[in-house]
Amino acid sequence: MPEITKSINEAINTIRDFRAASGLSPSALALRAHLSRNALRHMDRADWKPTPETVDKLMIYIRAQKRRPKSSPERARQTHEAA
């Protein structure tokens, strides 16, 4: 398998795993990654072939989410009270 194909398949698996773990619907994930609602409508099908742009936007979003500090109920309450 060519290296680029392997990388794309790994990215697709990462995207699917992230969506499952996050509990987001495909359309919610698409909107958060600045894609159209329909961009991910077939993502659960084995033959889903996203465009390179779609993969890039999703991976940028996923990396950003992984870098964000986890919010705690206490932090959320403090933020709310400060507002």
Number of C-alpha atoms within 10 A of each C-alpha: 5 6 8 9 10 11 11 15 13 12 16 19 12 15 19 15 11 18 17 12 9 10 10 13 13 19 16 16 23 21 14 15 19 14 17 15 16 12 17 20 14 13 17 10 8 7 8 12 15 15 9 10 10 18 17 14 15 23 18 12 17 18 10 10 12 10 8 8 7 8 8 9 8 9 11 11 10 11 10 9 8 7 5
